[in-house]
Amino acid sequence: MQMPHPPADQIALPAVLVALGDPTRLAIVRELAMREAPMNCSMFLGLASKTNLSYHLAKLREAGITQTKAVGTSKFTTLRRDDLESRFPGLLDSVIAAAVTDTALPPLDDKPADD
């Protein structure tokens, strides 16, 4: 199943900023950047319930911030770092640098959030 992603030249700054304005989505982006490897959605269960995670991951994908690929029954998410850098040079690195030190963001832990 192919999930829709905007082409790189159609990633819009207002959509990116709105998506990054949510603390949970910003925490997801922070974790993706820190691990620099595709992450299964189950790795984010410490941030939100499964339903909320699906919503937040879809918003990030629709804004063009992440790429999600289905592999069998799993979905793996990565940052679209190159696409965002070509559209908005320095934006993603600045956002990630701020997010890493922002204690107001929810931490990712190994315990699933309550449904």
Backbone as numpy.savetxt, mean C-alpha at the origin, in Angstrom:
# Nx Ny Nz CAx CAy CAz Cx Cy Cz
-7.26 -14.18 -12.34 -8.10 -12.99 -12.34 -7.22 -11.75 -12.34
-7.41 -10.90 -13.32 -6.64 -9.67 -13.44 -7.35 -8.54 -12.70
-6.63 -7.83 -11.85 -7.19 -6.69 -11.12 -6.79 -5.41 -11.83
-7.71 -4.43 -11.88 -7.39 -3.19 -12.60 -6.36 -2.33 -11.86
-5.40 -1.84 -12.62 -4.38 -0.92 -12.14 -4.33 0.23 -13.14
-4.23 1.47 -12.70 -4.11 2.55 -13.69 -2.74 2.49 -14.39
-2.72 2.79 -15.68 -1.43 2.90 -16.36 -0.58 3.98 -15.68
0.72 3.84 -15.76 1.62 4.78 -15.07 1.34 6.23 -15.44
1.06 6.49 -16.70 0.84 7.88 -17.12 -0.52 8.43 -16.69
-1.35 7.59 -16.09 -2.66 8.05 -15.62 -2.77 8.05 -14.10
-1.67 7.83 -13.41 -1.69 7.93 -11.95 -1.83 9.42 -11.61
-2.87 9.75 -10.87 -3.19 11.14 -10.57 -2.74 11.51 -9.16
-2.10 12.66 -9.05 -1.61 13.12 -7.76 -2.72 13.24 -6.72
-3.89 13.81 -7.03 -4.94 13.88 -6.00 -5.34 12.50 -5.48
-5.42 11.50 -6.35 -5.79 10.14 -5.92 -4.71 9.55 -5.03
-3.46 9.78 -5.36 -2.35 9.28 -4.55 -2.37 9.93 -3.17
-2.56 11.24 -3.13 -2.56 11.95 -1.85 -3.74 11.54 -0.97
-4.90 11.35 -1.58 -6.07 10.90 -0.81 -5.81 9.52 -0.23
-5.28 8.62 -1.04 -5.00 7.26 -0.57 -3.98 7.26 0.56
-2.96 8.09 0.44 -1.92 8.13 1.47 -2.35 8.89 2.71
-3.48 9.57 2.65 -3.98 10.34 3.79 -4.60 9.49 4.88
-4.81 8.21 4.61 -5.39 7.32 5.61 -4.27 6.64 6.39
-4.32 6.65 7.73 -3.23 6.06 8.52 -3.00 4.57 8.25
-4.04 3.81 8.03 -3.86 2.38 7.77 -3.18 2.16 6.42
-3.61 2.90 5.41 -2.99 2.75 4.09 -1.55 3.23 4.11
-1.28 4.29 4.85 0.09 4.79 4.97 0.95 3.76 5.69
0.41 3.09 6.68 1.15 2.03 7.38 1.44 0.86 6.45
0.49 0.53 5.58 0.71 -0.54 4.59 1.85 -0.17 3.65
1.84 1.07 3.17 2.91 1.54 2.27 4.25 1.51 3.00
4.26 1.93 4.25 5.50 1.90 5.04 6.05 0.48 5.12
5.19 -0.49 5.40 5.64 -1.87 5.52 6.13 -2.42 4.19
5.43 -2.10 3.11 5.87 -2.55 1.79 7.25 -1.99 1.46
7.47 -0.73 1.81 8.75 -0.09 1.52 9.86 -0.67 2.37
9.57 -0.96 3.63 10.60 -1.47 4.53 11.00 -2.89 4.18
10.08 -3.70 3.71 10.39 -5.10 3.39 10.89 -5.27 1.97
10.53 -4.36 1.08 10.97 -4.37 -0.31 10.81 -5.73 -0.98
9.72 -6.40 -0.67 9.41 -7.70 -1.27 7.89 -7.80 -1.36
7.38 -8.57 -2.31 5.92 -8.75 -2.38 5.39 -9.29 -1.06
4.27 -8.73 -0.63 3.67 -9.15 0.63 2.26 -9.67 0.40
1.96 -10.79 1.04 0.62 -11.36 1.02 -0.24 -10.53 1.95
-1.51 -10.38 1.64 -2.39 -9.54 2.46 -2.47 -10.03 3.91
-2.25 -11.31 4.14 -2.30 -11.84 5.51 -1.18 -11.25 6.38
-0.14 -10.70 5.76 0.95 -10.11 6.52 0.55 -8.78 7.15
-0.61 -8.24 6.75 -1.08 -6.96 7.28 -2.20 -7.12 8.30
-2.49 -8.34 8.72 -3.62 -8.56 9.63 -3.47 -7.84 10.96
-2.28 -7.45 11.33 -2.08 -6.67 12.55 -2.57 -5.25 12.43
-2.88 -4.80 11.22 -3.33 -3.43 11.01 -4.85 -3.27 10.98
-5.56 -4.29 10.52 -7.00 -4.17 10.35 -7.62 -5.54 10.16
-8.94 -5.57 10.15 -9.64 -6.83 9.89 -9.48 -7.19 8.41
-9.80 -8.42 8.06 -9.68 -8.87 6.67 -10.50 -8.00 5.73
-11.72 -7.67 6.14 -12.59 -6.84 5.30 -11.99 -5.46 5.10
-11.51 -4.85 6.18 -10.91 -3.52 6.07 -9.63 -3.56 5.25
-8.84 -4.61 5.42 -7.61 -4.73 4.63 -7.92 -4.80 3.14
-8.91 -5.58 2.77 -9.30 -5.67 1.35 -9.66 -4.30 0.80
-10.39 -3.54 1.58 -10.80 -2.19 1.17 -9.56 -1.30 1.00
-8.68 -1.28 2.00 -7.50 -0.41 1.94 -6.54 -0.82 0.83
-6.34 -2.11 0.64 -5.46 -2.57 -0.44 -6.04 -2.22 -1.80
-7.37 -2.29 -1.95 -8.00 -1.90 -3.21 -7.81 -0.40 -3.48
-7.96 0.42 -2.45 -7.78 1.87 -2.61 -6.34 2.20 -3.04
-5.37 1.52 -2.45 -3.98 1.75 -2.85 -3.73 1.32 -4.28
-4.30 0.19 -4.67 -4.14 -0.31 -6.04 -4.82 0.63 -7.03
-6.04 1.04 -6.74 -6.79 1.92 -7.64 -6.13 3.28 -7.80
-5.44 3.75 -6.77 -4.73 5.04 -6.85 -3.42 4.91 -7.62
-2.97 3.69 -7.85 -1.72 3.48 -8.59 -0.50 3.38 -7.71
-0.70 3.25 -6.41 0.42 3.18 -5.47 0.99 1.77 -5.39
0.12 0.78 -5.51 0.56 -0.61 -5.40 0.17 -1.40 -6.63
0.84 -2.53 -6.78 0.54 -3.51 -7.83 0.19 -4.80 -7.11
-0.92 -5.41 -7.47 -1.33 -6.67 -6.85 -1.39 -7.74 -7.92
-0.73 -8.86 -7.64 -0.71 -9.99 -8.57 -1.25 -11.22 -7.87
-2.11 -11.92 -8.58 -2.63 -13.18 -8.06 -1.68 -14.30 -8.44
-1.32 -15.11 -7.46 -0.47 -16.28 -7.66 -1.21 -17.44 -7.01
-1.85 -18.24 -7.84 -2.69 -19.30 -7.29 -3.86 -18.67 -6.56
-4.03 -19.05 -5.32 -5.11 -18.48 -4.52 -4.65 -17.31 -3.66
-3.39 -16.94 -3.76 -2.85 -15.83 -2.98 -2.71 -14.58 -3.85
-2.73 -13.44 -3.19 -2.49 -12.16 -3.85 -1.30 -11.50 -3.18
-0.37 -11.03 -3.99 0.83 -10.39 -3.49 0.88 -8.94 -3.95
1.21 -8.07 -3.02 1.21 -6.63 -3.26 2.63 -6.09 -3.18
2.95 -5.20 -4.12 4.23 -4.49 -4.13 3.96 -3.02 -4.39
4.93 -2.19 -4.05 4.84 -0.76 -4.38 5.17 -0.55 -5.85
4.51 0.40 -6.46 4.85 0.79 -7.83 5.86 1.93 -7.77
6.97 1.65 -7.13 7.98 2.67 -6.85 8.47 3.37 -8.13
8.81 2.62 -9.15 9.33 3.23 -10.38 8.28 4.11 -11.06
7.04 3.63 -11.11 5.97 4.41 -11.74 5.72 5.71 -10.99
5.68 5.62 -9.66 5.44 6.83 -8.86 6.61 7.80 -8.94
7.82 7.26 -8.98 9.00 8.13 -9.08 9.03 8.86 -10.43
8.63 8.18 -11.48 8.63 8.84 -12.80 7.53 9.90 -12.89
6.41 9.67 -12.23 5.30 10.64 -12.25 5.53 11.80 -11.29
5.99 11.48 -10.06 6.12 12.47 -9.00 7.46 12.28 -8.28
8.55 12.76 -8.90 9.88 12.51 -8.36 10.02 12.92 -6.89
10.50 11.97 -6.08 10.76 12.24 -4.68 9.57 12.10 -3.74
8.36 12.05 -4.27 7.17 12.01 -3.42 7.15 10.77 -2.54
7.27 9.60 -3.13 7.15 8.37 -2.36 8.25 8.27 -1.31
9.48 8.61 -1.66 10.57 8.54 -0.68 10.32 9.49 0.48
9.79 10.68 0.21 9.49 11.64 1.28 8.39 11.11 2.19
7.36 10.54 1.59 6.24 10.01 2.37 6.71 8.84 3.24
7.50 7.96 2.67 7.99 6.80 3.42 8.90 7.24 4.56
9.78 8.19 4.30 10.68 8.68 5.35 9.90 9.25 6.52
8.84 9.98 6.24 8.01 10.53 7.30 7.23 9.43 8.02
6.74 8.45 7.26 5.93 7.38 7.85 6.74 6.48 8.77
8.01 6.28 8.46 8.85 5.40 9.27 9.01 5.95 10.69
9.03 7.26 10.84 9.24 7.87 12.15 7.94 8.35 12.80
6.82 8.18 12.14 5.53 8.66 12.65 4.96 7.67 13.66
5.01 8.02 14.92 4.51 7.13 15.97 2.98 7.09 16.03
2.31 7.97 15.30 0.84 7.96 15.28 0.30 6.87 14.36
1.14 6.31 13.48 0.69 5.25 12.59 0.58 3.94 13.35
-0.39 3.11 12.96 -0.51 1.82 13.64 0.70 0.94 13.32
1.23 0.26 14.35 2.36 -0.65 14.10 1.85 -1.95 13.50
2.68 -2.58 12.72 2.37 -3.90 12.20 2.90 -4.90 13.21
2.01 -5.73 13.73 2.45 -6.77 14.64 1.97 -8.10 14.14
2.35 -9.15 14.82 2.02 -10.49 14.36 0.63 -10.96 14.77
-0.08 -10.12 15.54 -1.40 -10.54 16.02 -2.47 -10.00 15.08
-3.39 -10.82 14.60 -4.46 -10.33 13.75 -5.37 -9.37 14.51
-5.89 -8.38 13.80 -6.85 -7.45 14.40 -8.17 -8.18 14.60
-8.97 -7.69 15.53 -10.28 -8.28 15.77 -11.20 -8.01 14.60
-12.00 -9.01 14.20 -12.95 -8.81 13.10 -14.15 -8.08 13.56
